[in-house]
Amino acid sequence: MNLRQVKKATLPVLEALGMKGAAIAVKSRYDQFKNRYVHNNNDIFYTLSPNILPAIAMSFEILEADSPALLETGAYYEFGVFKGFSTWFAEAVSRNKTASAFRFYGFDSFEGLPDTSVDRNPWWLPGNYAASYESVMSSIKSHGGDVERIILVKGFYSADLFEGFRRTHSIRPPAIVVIDSDIYESANLVLDFFGEYFVPGTILLFDDYNVFDKSDAHGERRALKDFESKNPSFAKRHLFDFGWHGAAYVVAHGITP
Ligand SMILES: C[S@@+](CC[C@H](N)C(=O)[O-])C[C@H]1O[C@@H](n2cnc3c(N)ncnc32)[C@H](O)[C@@H]1O
């Protein structure tokens, strides 16, 4: 199946889950508002990035074919959870592909974006995209998400937050890493800490890779460039783009020799 076919197949999946339209219609309605904080703390369960849903579904298909061991003992890591819709979707869409030991980790401040000195723009104002931890957990539960397997980690990204996570969880090999935390500084912290766990076959989904006219000086693209120059043994292969903004890669070689 190619990405186009998976994209076509994703809407019936959302329909079967009782969520048709939620991913797309609500977001486009909200995007018409000038006040960007309109996404904050409303009661609706939706994703800001409908295009990431088929990308997630496609990634599980690729893992099933090429790296099935990662679906046994590995994990899905998402940085930038917002409402939890994409985390919920990942768990729901992969139930027949992942073992019971597989986990879904979502990391977010649940207070919106931090400030950035690199990527200032009207969409990424500090505090934008806030959804409380309690409301996200409650939406995931009420839409049938398996909360035994979905673990949300609250806090602004930092070495301390990630160290705390490492102490309390055995870090499972990443099967899929979604970086949807928008700004350079956030992606940089994630790659610096979790990059050492990437293994051949890990799929990296960068939701904002192609924003800023694909400039290497900004955002997730700059963070990945920095990571690659710090870790020359790391090698990746381009898998596909999703929407106008996202890019998917598979790790060909980790950072350890
Ligand atoms: C664009 S939203 C995520 C969208 C979500 N994946 C979806 O599909 O709707 C970006 C999220 O990243 C989180 N975020 C960004 N940088 C962060 C940081 N440094 N620490 C904690 N959370 C961060 C924000 O709180 C926000 O919820």
The ligand as a Tripos MOL2 file, in Angstrom:
@<TRIPOS>MOLECULE
LIG
   27    29     1     0     0
SMALL
NO_CHARGES

@<TRIPOS>ATOM
      1 C1          0.9600   21.3130   17.3340 C.3       1 LIG1
      2 S1          0.6350   20.7820   18.9460 S.3       1 LIG1
      3 C2          0.5780   19.0070   18.7870 C.3       1 LIG1
      4 C3         -0.5230   18.5280   17.9130 C.3       1 LIG1
      5 C4         -0.9450   17.0920   18.0860 C.3       1 LIG1
      6 N1          0.0910   16.1300   17.8050 N.3       1 LIG1
      7 C5         -2.1440   16.8410   17.2050 C.2       1 LIG1
      8 O1         -2.1070   15.9390   16.3630 O.co2     1 LIG1
      9 O2         -3.1330   17.5560   17.3360 O.co2     1 LIG1
     10 C6          2.1770   21.0690   19.7200 C.3       1 LIG1
     11 C7          2.2400   20.5730   21.1380 C.3       1 LIG1
     12 O3          3.5980   20.5440   21.5490 O.3       1 LIG1
     13 C8          3.6870   20.8610   22.9090 C.3       1 LIG1
     14 N2          5.0750   21.3320   23.1610 N.ar      1 LIG1
     15 C9          5.8810   21.9950   22.3000 C.ar      1 LIG1
     16 N3          7.0810   22.2350   22.8310 N.ar      1 LIG1
     17 C10         7.0510   21.6960   24.0750 C.ar      1 LIG1
     18 C11         8.0030   21.6170   25.1230 C.ar      1 LIG1
     19 N4          9.2300   22.1630   25.0170 N.pl3     1 LIG1
     20 N5          7.6630   20.9880   26.2540 N.ar      1 LIG1
     21 C12         6.4150   20.4270   26.3920 C.ar      1 LIG1
     22 N6          5.4640   20.4790   25.4310 N.ar      1 LIG1
     23 C13         5.7660   21.0990   24.2830 C.ar      1 LIG1
     24 C14         2.6080   21.9120   23.1220 C.3       1 LIG1
     25 O4          2.1420   21.9720   24.4440 O.3       1 LIG1
     26 C15         1.5040   21.4380   22.1520 C.3       1 LIG1
     27 O5          0.5470   20.6310   22.8200 O.3       1 LIG1
@<TRIPOS>BOND
     1     1     2 1
     2     2     3 1
     3     2    10 1
     4     3     4 1
     5     4     5 1
     6     5     6 1
     7     5     7 1
     8     7     8 2
     9     7     9 1
    10    10    11 1
    11    11    12 1
    12    11    26 1
    13    12    13 1
    14    13    14 1
    15    13    24 1
    16    14    15 ar
    17    14    23 ar
    18    15    16 ar
    19    16    17 ar
    20    17    18 ar
    21    17    23 ar
    22    18    19 1
    23    18    20 ar
    24    20    21 ar
    25    21    22 ar
    26    22    23 ar
    27    24    25 1
    28    24    26 1
    29    26    27 1
@<TRIPOS>SUBSTRUCTURE
     1 LIG1         1 GROUP 0 **** ****
